[in-house]
Amino acid sequence: MGGISVGKLLILGCIVALVFGTKKLRTIGEDAGYAIRSFQKALRGDAVPSSPLANDESVESTALEQDMSQIDGTDRHS
């Protein structure tokens, strides 16, 4: 009774196509697709940078150990 049937959706789609035109609807669809892809790319991009940060920290700790060995006059890596 209160549901939207397939027939009602088709009529609504035809009215929207007449009001906005197919070219405008295509542009809206392309923009929506681009926005969704950008959002997904950003979500995937946030998970990846955690490993390069870990590599930077290990490089810094190695550099710190080398500096300390030069100060102490000993070589800790041998």
PDB file as gemmi writes it, atoms N, CA and C in Angstrom:
CRYST1    1.000    1.000    1.000  90.00  90.00  90.00 P 1                      
ATOM      1  N   MET A   1       0.822  -1.186   0.000  1.00  0.00           N  
ATOM      2  CA  MET A   1       0.000   0.000   0.000  1.00  0.00           C  
ATOM      3  C   MET A   1       0.868   1.253   0.000  1.00  0.00           C  
ATOM      4  N   GLY A   2       1.857   1.312   0.890  1.00  0.00           N  
ATOM      5  CA  GLY A   2       2.690   2.492   0.966  1.00  0.00           C  
ATOM      6  C   GLY A   2       4.013   2.327   0.243  1.00  0.00           C  
ATOM      7  N   GLY A   3       4.231   1.156  -0.371  1.00  0.00           N  
ATOM      8  CA  GLY A   3       5.504   0.886  -1.028  1.00  0.00           C  
ATOM      9  C   GLY A   3       5.579   1.503  -2.413  1.00  0.00           C  
ATOM     10  N   ILE A   4       6.783   1.595  -2.915  1.00  0.00           N  
ATOM     11  CA  ILE A   4       7.002   2.128  -4.260  1.00  0.00           C  
ATOM     12  C   ILE A   4       7.191   0.943  -5.196  1.00  0.00           C  
ATOM     13  N   SER A   5       6.342   0.845  -6.195  1.00  0.00           N  
ATOM     14  CA  SER A   5       6.429  -0.264  -7.139  1.00  0.00           C  
ATOM     15  C   SER A   5       7.368   0.087  -8.287  1.00  0.00           C  
ATOM     16  N   VAL A   6       7.666  -0.907  -9.111  1.00  0.00           N  
ATOM     17  CA  VAL A   6       8.548  -0.716 -10.254  1.00  0.00           C  
ATOM     18  C   VAL A   6       7.920   0.255 -11.247  1.00  0.00           C  
ATOM     19  N   GLY A   7       6.611   0.158 -11.430  1.00  0.00           N  
ATOM     20  CA  GLY A   7       5.911   1.062 -12.349  1.00  0.00           C  
ATOM     21  C   GLY A   7       6.035   2.520 -11.924  1.00  0.00           C  
ATOM     22  N   LYS A   8       5.901   2.759 -10.623  1.00  0.00           N  
ATOM     23  CA  LYS A   8       6.031   4.125 -10.108  1.00  0.00           C  
ATOM     24  C   LYS A   8       7.456   4.644 -10.308  1.00  0.00           C  
ATOM     25  N   LEU A   9       8.434   3.770 -10.118  1.00  0.00           N  
ATOM     26  CA  LEU A   9       9.827   4.183 -10.323  1.00  0.00           C  
ATOM     27  C   LEU A   9      10.096   4.527 -11.784  1.00  0.00           C  
ATOM     28  N   LEU A  10       9.519   3.757 -12.715  1.00  0.00           N  
ATOM     29  CA  LEU A  10       9.691   4.053 -14.143  1.00  0.00           C  
ATOM     30  C   LEU A  10       9.057   5.389 -14.509  1.00  0.00           C  
ATOM     31  N   ILE A  11       7.866   5.645 -13.994  1.00  0.00           N  
ATOM     32  CA  ILE A  11       7.201   6.929 -14.261  1.00  0.00           C  
ATOM     33  C   ILE A  11       8.025   8.073 -13.686  1.00  0.00           C  
ATOM     34  N   LEU A  12       8.508   7.904 -12.470  1.00  0.00           N  
ATOM     35  CA  LEU A  12       9.341   8.937 -11.844  1.00  0.00           C  
ATOM     36  C   LEU A  12      10.616   9.164 -12.644  1.00  0.00           C  
ATOM     37  N   GLY A  13      11.232   8.096 -13.130  1.00  0.00           N  
ATOM     38  CA  GLY A  13      12.439   8.219 -13.948  1.00  0.00           C  
ATOM     39  C   GLY A  13      12.184   8.972 -15.237  1.00  0.00           C  
ATOM     40  N   CYS A  14      11.040   8.710 -15.880  1.00  0.00           N  
ATOM     41  CA  CYS A  14      10.691   9.434 -17.115  1.00  0.00           C  
ATOM     42  C   CYS A  14      10.479  10.913 -16.847  1.00  0.00           C  
ATOM     43  N   ILE A  15       9.819  11.230 -15.755  1.00  0.00           N  
ATOM     44  CA  ILE A  15       9.578  12.642 -15.417  1.00  0.00           C  
ATOM     45  C   ILE A  15      10.900  13.353 -15.143  1.00  0.00           C  
ATOM     46  N   VAL A  16      11.793  12.704 -14.401  1.00  0.00           N  
ATOM     47  CA  VAL A  16      13.097  13.303 -14.102  1.00  0.00           C  
ATOM     48  C   VAL A  16      13.887  13.512 -15.387  1.00  0.00           C  
ATOM     49  N   ALA A  17      13.836  12.540 -16.310  1.00  0.00           N  
ATOM     50  CA  ALA A  17      14.548  12.668 -17.586  1.00  0.00           C  
ATOM     51  C   ALA A  17      13.980  13.812 -18.414  1.00  0.00           C  
ATOM     52  N   LEU A  18      12.672  14.006 -18.380  1.00  0.00           N  
ATOM     53  CA  LEU A  18      12.061  15.110 -19.125  1.00  0.00           C  
ATOM     54  C   LEU A  18      12.422  16.462 -18.519  1.00  0.00           C  
ATOM     55  N   VAL A  19      12.465  16.531 -17.202  1.00  0.00           N  
ATOM     56  CA  VAL A  19      12.744  17.809 -16.539  1.00  0.00           C  
ATOM     57  C   VAL A  19      14.214  18.194 -16.698  1.00  0.00           C  
ATOM     58  N   PHE A  20      15.119  17.280 -16.417  1.00  0.00           N  
ATOM     59  CA  PHE A  20      16.543  17.613 -16.427  1.00  0.00           C  
ATOM     60  C   PHE A  20      17.221  17.358 -17.764  1.00  0.00           C  
ATOM     61  N   GLY A  21      16.710  16.458 -18.541  1.00  0.00           N  
ATOM     62  CA  GLY A  21      17.356  16.113 -19.799  1.00  0.00           C  
ATOM     63  C   GLY A  21      18.392  15.028 -19.585  1.00  0.00           C  
ATOM     64  N   THR A  22      18.596  14.228 -20.609  1.00  0.00           N  
ATOM     65  CA  THR A  22      19.507  13.089 -20.457  1.00  0.00           C  
ATOM     66  C   THR A  22      20.966  13.520 -20.335  1.00  0.00           C  
ATOM     67  N   LYS A  23      21.334  14.619 -20.970  1.00  0.00           N  
ATOM     68  CA  LYS A  23      22.722  15.085 -20.896  1.00  0.00           C  
ATOM     69  C   LYS A  23      23.072  15.512 -19.470  1.00  0.00           C  
ATOM     70  N   LYS A  24      22.154  16.220 -18.831  1.00  0.00           N  
ATOM     71  CA  LYS A  24      22.384  16.663 -17.455  1.00  0.00           C  
ATOM     72  C   LYS A  24      22.440  15.461 -16.511  1.00  0.00           C  
ATOM     73  N   LEU A  25      21.572  14.474 -16.732  1.00  0.00           N  
ATOM     74  CA  LEU A  25      21.584  13.276 -15.891  1.00  0.00           C  
ATOM     75  C   LEU A  25      22.881  12.494 -16.061  1.00  0.00           C  
ATOM     76  N   ARG A  26      23.397  12.437 -17.275  1.00  0.00           N  
ATOM     77  CA  ARG A  26      24.667  11.749 -17.526  1.00  0.00           C  
ATOM     78  C   ARG A  26      25.796  12.457 -16.785  1.00  0.00           C  
ATOM     79  N   THR A  27      25.791  13.776 -16.814  1.00  0.00           N  
ATOM     80  CA  THR A  27      26.817  14.553 -16.115  1.00  0.00           C  
ATOM     81  C   THR A  27      26.739  14.321 -14.608  1.00  0.00           C  
ATOM     82  N   ILE A  28      25.529  14.297 -14.080  1.00  0.00           N  
ATOM     83  CA  ILE A  28      25.350  14.055 -12.645  1.00  0.00           C  
ATOM     84  C   ILE A  28      25.856  12.660 -12.283  1.00  0.00           C  
ATOM     85  N   GLY A  29      25.558  11.672 -13.119  1.00  0.00           N  
ATOM     86  CA  GLY A  29      26.028  10.308 -12.876  1.00  0.00           C  
ATOM     87  C   GLY A  29      27.541  10.205 -12.905  1.00  0.00           C  
ATOM     88  N   GLU A  30      28.167  10.883 -13.866  1.00  0.00           N  
ATOM     89  CA  GLU A  30      29.632  10.866 -13.947  1.00  0.00           C  
ATOM     90  C   GLU A  30      30.253  11.524 -12.725  1.00  0.00           C  
ATOM     91  N   ASP A  31      29.677  12.645 -12.296  1.00  0.00           N  
ATOM     92  CA  ASP A  31      30.197  13.338 -11.118  1.00  0.00           C  
ATOM     93  C   ASP A  31      30.045  12.489  -9.857  1.00  0.00           C  
ATOM     94  N   ALA A  32      28.902  11.808  -9.742  1.00  0.00           N  
ATOM     95  CA  ALA A  32      28.682  10.948  -8.577  1.00  0.00           C  
ATOM     96  C   ALA A  32      29.672   9.781  -8.585  1.00  0.00           C  
ATOM     97  N   GLY A  33      29.914   9.201  -9.747  1.00  0.00           N  
ATOM     98  CA  GLY A  33      30.878   8.105  -9.851  1.00  0.00           C  
ATOM     99  C   GLY A  33      32.283   8.549  -9.500  1.00  0.00           C  
ATOM    100  N   TYR A  34      32.669   9.734  -9.957  1.00  0.00           N  
ATOM    101  CA  TYR A  34      33.995  10.274  -9.646  1.00  0.00           C  
ATOM    102  C   TYR A  34      34.137  10.506  -8.143  1.00  0.00           C  
ATOM    103  N   ALA A  35      33.076  11.031  -7.521  1.00  0.00           N  
ATOM    104  CA  ALA A  35      33.119  11.292  -6.084  1.00  0.00           C  
ATOM    105  C   ALA A  35      33.262   9.994  -5.298  1.00  0.00           C  
ATOM    106  N   ILE A  36      32.543   8.963  -5.716  1.00  0.00           N  
ATOM    107  CA  ILE A  36      32.626   7.676  -5.022  1.00  0.00           C  
ATOM    108  C   ILE A  36      34.014   7.067  -5.184  1.00  0.00           C  
ATOM    109  N   ARG A  37      34.567   7.123  -6.394  1.00  0.00           N  
ATOM    110  CA  ARG A  37      35.916   6.582  -6.624  1.00  0.00           C  
ATOM    111  C   ARG A  37      36.953   7.343  -5.810  1.00  0.00           C  
ATOM    112  N   SER A  38      36.827   8.660  -5.748  1.00  0.00           N  
ATOM    113  CA  SER A  38      37.775   9.461  -4.971  1.00  0.00           C  
ATOM    114  C   SER A  38      37.694   9.117  -3.491  1.00  0.00           C  
ATOM    115  N   PHE A  39      36.473   8.927  -3.008  1.00  0.00           N  
ATOM    116  CA  PHE A  39      36.283   8.581  -1.602  1.00  0.00           C  
ATOM    117  C   PHE A  39      36.906   7.224  -1.294  1.00  0.00           C  
ATOM    118  N   GLN A  40      36.684   6.242  -2.158  1.00  0.00           N  
ATOM    119  CA  GLN A  40      37.261   4.918  -1.951  1.00  0.00           C  
ATOM    120  C   GLN A  40      38.782   4.962  -2.024  1.00  0.00           C  
ATOM    121  N   LYS A  41      39.306   5.750  -2.937  1.00  0.00           N  
ATOM    122  CA  LYS A  41      40.758   5.888  -3.074  1.00  0.00           C  
ATOM    123  C   LYS A  41      41.357   6.515  -1.819  1.00  0.00           C  
ATOM    124  N   ALA A  42      40.660   7.503  -1.259  1.00  0.00           N  
ATOM    125  CA  ALA A  42      41.139   8.149  -0.040  1.00  0.00           C  
ATOM    126  C   ALA A  42      41.118   7.177   1.133  1.00  0.00           C  
ATOM    127  N   LEU A  43      40.095   6.337   1.199  1.00  0.00           N  
ATOM    128  CA  LEU A  43      40.036   5.358   2.279  1.00  0.00           C  
ATOM    129  C   LEU A  43      41.161   4.346   2.159  1.00  0.00           C  
ATOM    130  N   ARG A  44      41.448   3.884   0.951  1.00  0.00           N  
ATOM    131  CA  ARG A  44      42.540   2.942   0.745  1.00  0.00           C  
ATOM    132  C   ARG A  44      43.878   3.618   0.987  1.00  0.00           C  
ATOM    133  N   GLY A  45      43.998   4.876   0.657  1.00  0.00           N  
ATOM    134  CA  GLY A  45      45.253   5.605   0.822  1.00  0.00           C  
ATOM    135  C   GLY A  45      45.609   5.820   2.273  1.00  0.00           C  
ATOM    136  N   ASP A  46      44.616   5.927   3.169  1.00  0.00           N  
ATOM    137  CA  ASP A  46      44.891   6.143   4.579  1.00  0.00           C  
ATOM    138  C   ASP A  46      45.489   4.914   5.237  1.00  0.00           C  
ATOM    139  N   ALA A  47      45.166   3.733   4.745  1.00  0.00           N  
ATOM    140  CA  ALA A  47      45.669   2.506   5.356  1.00  0.00           C  
ATOM    141  C   ALA A  47      47.112   2.218   4.943  1.00  0.00           C  
ATOM    142  N   VAL A  48      47.537   2.687   3.800  1.00  0.00           N  
ATOM    143  CA  VAL A  48      48.862   2.363   3.267  1.00  0.00           C  
ATOM    144  C   VAL A  48      49.999   3.118   3.949  1.00  0.00           C  
ATOM    145  N   PRO A  49      49.896   4.413   4.276  1.00  0.00           N  
ATOM    146  CA  PRO A  49      51.054   5.141   4.795  1.00  0.00           C  
ATOM    147  C   PRO A  49      51.597   4.658   6.133  1.00  0.00           C  
ATOM    148  N   SER A  50      50.922   3.754   6.818  1.00  0.00           N  
ATOM    149  CA  SER A  50      51.433   3.313   8.110  1.00  0.00           C  
ATOM    150  C   SER A  50      52.767   2.579   7.977  1.00  0.00           C  
ATOM    151  N   SER A  51      52.987   1.836   6.897  1.00  0.00           N  
ATOM    152  CA  SER A  51      54.254   1.121   6.757  1.00  0.00           C  
ATOM    153  C   SER A  51      55.424   2.044   6.426  1.00  0.00           C  
ATOM    154  N   PRO A  52      55.282   3.068   5.571  1.00  0.00           N  
ATOM    155  CA  PRO A  52      56.426   3.961   5.372  1.00  0.00           C  
ATOM    156  C   PRO A  52      56.828   4.706   6.643  1.00  0.00           C  
ATOM    157  N   LEU A  53      55.874   5.011   7.505  1.00  0.00           N  
ATOM    158  CA  LEU A  53      56.226   5.663   8.761  1.00  0.00           C  
ATOM    159  C   LEU A  53      57.055   4.726   9.628  1.00  0.00           C  
ATOM    160  N   ALA A  54      56.701   3.471   9.625  1.00  0.00           N  
ATOM    161  CA  ALA A  54      57.474   2.502  10.398  1.00  0.00           C  
ATOM    162  C   ALA A  54      58.890   2.405   9.853  1.00  0.00           C  
ATOM    163  N   ASN A  55      59.047   2.460   8.533  1.00  0.00           N  
ATOM    164  CA  ASN A  55      60.378   2.430   7.932  1.00  0.00           C  
ATOM    165  C   ASN A  55      61.171   3.667   8.307  1.00  0.00           C  
ATOM    166  N   ASP A  56      60.522   4.836   8.350  1.00  0.00           N  
ATOM    167  CA  ASP A  56      61.201   6.066   8.738  1.00  0.00           C  
ATOM    168  C   ASP A  56      61.695   5.975  10.176  1.00  0.00           C  
ATOM    169  N   GLU A  57      60.880   5.392  11.050  1.00  0.00           N  
ATOM    170  CA  GLU A  57      61.282   5.271  12.443  1.00  0.00           C  
ATOM    171  C   GLU A  57      62.486   4.346  12.582  1.00  0.00           C  
ATOM    172  N   SER A  58      62.516   3.260  11.816  1.00  0.00           N  
ATOM    173  CA  SER A  58      63.653   2.346  11.917  1.00  0.00           C  
ATOM    174  C   SER A  58      64.920   2.998  11.368  1.00  0.00           C  
ATOM    175  N   VAL A  59      64.788   3.816  10.339  1.00  0.00           N  
ATOM    176  CA  VAL A  59      65.939   4.532   9.791  1.00  0.00           C  
ATOM    177  C   VAL A  59      66.457   5.527  10.814  1.00  0.00           C  
ATOM    178  N   GLU A  60      65.537   6.217  11.504  1.00  0.00           N  
ATOM    179  CA  GLU A  60      65.952   7.178  12.517  1.00  0.00           C  
ATOM    180  C   GLU A  60      66.652   6.476  13.678  1.00  0.00           C  
ATOM    181  N   SER A  61      66.134   5.318  14.097  1.00  0.00           N  
ATOM    182  CA  SER A  61      66.771   4.616  15.211  1.00  0.00           C  
ATOM    183  C   SER A  61      68.148   4.099  14.810  1.00  0.00           C  
ATOM    184  N   THR A  62      68.301   3.648  13.558  1.00  0.00           N  
ATOM    185  CA  THR A  62      69.608   3.199  13.080  1.00  0.00           C  
ATOM    186  C   THR A  62      70.583   4.367  13.030  1.00  0.00           C  
ATOM    187  N   ALA A  63      70.129   5.511  12.572  1.00  0.00           N  
ATOM    188  CA  ALA A  63      70.988   6.694  12.525  1.00  0.00           C  
ATOM    189  C   ALA A  63      71.381   7.117  13.932  1.00  0.00           C  
ATOM    190  N   LEU A  64      70.454   7.021  14.871  1.00  0.00           N  
ATOM    191  CA  LEU A  64      70.749   7.373  16.253  1.00  0.00           C  
ATOM    192  C   LEU A  64      71.786   6.417  16.839  1.00  0.00           C  
ATOM    193  N   GLU A  65      71.652   5.130  16.539  1.00  0.00           N  
ATOM    194  CA  GLU A  65      72.632   4.158  17.028  1.00  0.00           C  
ATOM    195  C   GLU A  65      74.015   4.430  16.445  1.00  0.00           C  
ATOM    196  N   GLN A  66      74.074   4.809  15.178  1.00  0.00           N  
ATOM    197  CA  GLN A  66      75.364   5.111  14.556  1.00  0.00           C  
ATOM    198  C   GLN A  66      75.984   6.346  15.194  1.00  0.00           C  
ATOM    199  N   ASP A  67      75.163   7.357  15.466  1.00  0.00           N  
ATOM    200  CA  ASP A  67      75.679   8.557  16.118  1.00  0.00           C  
ATOM    201  C   ASP A  67      76.207   8.229  17.512  1.00  0.00           C  
ATOM    202  N   MET A  68      75.468   7.402  18.244  1.00  0.00           N  
ATOM    203  CA  MET A  68      75.894   7.029  19.588  1.00  0.00           C  
ATOM    204  C   MET A  68      77.195   6.227  19.548  1.00  0.00           C  
ATOM    205  N   SER A  69      77.346   5.369  18.532  1.00  0.00           N  
ATOM    206  CA  SER A  69      78.579   4.573  18.448  1.00  0.00           C  
ATOM    207  C   SER A  69      79.772   5.466  18.123  1.00  0.00           C  
ATOM    208  N   GLN A  70      79.552   6.522  17.353  1.00  0.00           N  
ATOM    209  CA  GLN A  70      80.646   7.444  17.055  1.00  0.00           C  
ATOM    210  C   GLN A  70      81.032   8.225  18.298  1.00  0.00           C  
ATOM    211  N   ILE A  71      80.042   8.576  19.113  1.00  0.00           N  
ATOM    212  CA  ILE A  71      80.329   9.312  20.344  1.00  0.00           C  
ATOM    213  C   ILE A  71      81.070   8.412  21.326  1.00  0.00           C  
ATOM    214  N   ASP A  72      80.611   7.158  21.464  1.00  0.00           N  
ATOM    215  CA  ASP A  72      81.234   6.214  22.394  1.00  0.00           C  
ATOM    216  C   ASP A  72      82.577   5.709  21.885  1.00  0.00           C  
ATOM    217  N   GLY A  73      82.776   5.755  20.596  1.00  0.00           N  
ATOM    218  CA  GLY A  73      84.006   5.225  20.020  1.00  0.00           C  
ATOM    219  C   GLY A  73      83.931   3.725  19.788  1.00  0.00           C  
ATOM    220  N   THR A  74      82.750   3.164  19.886  1.00  0.00           N  
ATOM    221  CA  THR A  74      82.575   1.731  19.657  1.00  0.00           C  
ATOM    222  C   THR A  74      81.652   1.528  18.474  1.00  0.00           C  
ATOM    223  N   ASP A  75      81.745   0.341  17.898  1.00  0.00           N  
ATOM    224  CA  ASP A  75      80.882   0.003  16.774  1.00  0.00           C  
ATOM    225  C   ASP A  75      79.921  -1.080  17.245  1.00  0.00           C  
ATOM    226  N   ARG A  76      78.662  -0.768  17.375  1.00  0.00           N  
ATOM    227  CA  ARG A  76      77.675  -1.708  17.898  1.00  0.00           C  
ATOM    228  C   ARG A  76      77.142  -2.648  16.829  1.00  0.00           C  
ATOM    229  N   HIS A  77      77.389  -2.373  15.556  1.00  0.00           N  
ATOM    230  CA  HIS A  77      76.831  -3.179  14.476  1.00  0.00           C  
ATOM    231  C   HIS A  77      77.754  -4.303  14.052  1.00  0.00           C  
ATOM    232  N   SER A  78      78.969  -4.384  14.581  1.00  0.00           N  
ATOM    233  CA  SER A  78      79.922  -5.417  14.154  1.00  0.00           C  
ATOM    234  C   SER A  78      79.714  -6.701  14.880  1.00  0.00           C  
TER     235      SER A  78                                                      
END                                                                             
